[in-house]
Amino acid sequence: MSSWRGAVHYQALAKIKDTSKNYELAIEAYQEALKIRTKEHSPMEYAMTQYNLGNVYAILAQIKDTAKNCELAIIAYQKALEFRTKDNSLTEYTDTQHNLGNVYAMLAKIKDKSKNYELAIEAFQEALKIRTKEHFPMEYAMTQNNLGNAYQTLAKVKDTSKNYELAIAAYQKTLEFRTKDNFLTGYADTQYNLGNVYAILAQIKDTAKNCELAITAYQKALEFYAKEHFPMEYAMTQNNLGNAYQDLAKVKDKSKNCQLAIEAFQEASKIRTKKHFPMEYAMTQNNLGNVYVMLAPIKDTSKNYELAIEAFQEALKIHAKEHFPMDYAKAQNNLGYAYVTLAEVKDKTNNIRLAKEAYQEALHIFNKEEYPDVYELINKNILISGEK
């Protein structure tokens, strides 16, 4: 068996057994092939082999030694691009640029985030010079979606508002072709991503408008993410939908949007159970508690504070002080607030005592040395609760 054929064989075999081992054997075989397929004597075969070598390194990077294998994939793709140019190998050029973008994005998650996301964006934009919506609509949509992902993550480290808006534009272009009729899974995934970006942008500008756009996108994703067939995606989307309704409640229709947030969190909790998904369960319970606290001053005050307390206590069954100190402290602080506000309408003495206990628990983590501002704020709340 020739080195080239051996590489292809191992690459295919890796998909069904001994994954890491066979990908490493494929790499060895491609490297052997490159001793024959040199750039001087067989430039196009050399480029094709470098491209395939890059693909194997990229897949192996998802299994082990991520940074190292991403960097080796990048080198291989760059060598392929010495001969896979826009002038002589248009399709191969775009495929290589697209894959190069994916690897830069993967590398950015663990190293040089800003720099590598910018390089990913450059590569995707190069691919889009050829992958136009007129001639390669599905490939165009795939690259636009990945471009949106890169802008979304880059926004967390620089030019926040601008990059979120660029992410939205890329996702909207993706949806020109990822429709309910021709690519339902991709449509739902992109609507979910779009919802996430609108939800984050709502915290920066145009809160009501962007929350409403996030809600619309999540609802469109849920047309496909059925609870029976895609339980995790359904629960994740319902949780994020709840967050969007909660943020919208801060600026309009508080009672209505709090109720909708509660419904969404309760739907998420049908999948995110304490037994099967404890961390997600705790997160959703904490979110649910916060909405009950928000709703309580305007409707069913005593009942909603009690429901908030139940939700925070549920979160604390998972967020143990020893293992999740920050989550524990935040939940205890939230619990303290719920007790102290409940004390205004019932069982004052007992609820003030419980509030102080919760606040004191929060202070075990939010100590004066490490968190002076939070420490001072919680102590102020303790003093205020004592005066009530």
Secondary structure, 3 states (H helix, E strand, C coil): CCHHHHHHHHHHHCCCCCHHHHHHHHHHHHHHHHHHCCCCCCHHHHHHHHHHHHHHHHHHHCCCCHHHHHHHHHHHHHHHCCCCCCCCCHHHHHHHHHHHHHHHHHHHCCCCHHHHHHHHHHHHHHHHHHCCCCCCHHHHHHHHHHHHHHHHHHCCCCCHHHHHHHHHHHHHHHCCCCCCCCCHHHHHHHHHHHHHHHHHHCCCCCHHHHHHHHHHHHHHHHCCCCCCCCHHHHHHHHHHHHHHHHHHHCCCCHHHHHHHHHHHHHHHHHHCCCCCCHHHHHHHHHHHHHHHHHHCCCCCHHHHHHHHHHHHHHHHHHCCCCCCHHHHHHHHHHHHHHHHHHCCCCCHHHHHHHHHHHHHHHHCCCCCCCCHHHHHHHHHHHHHHHHC
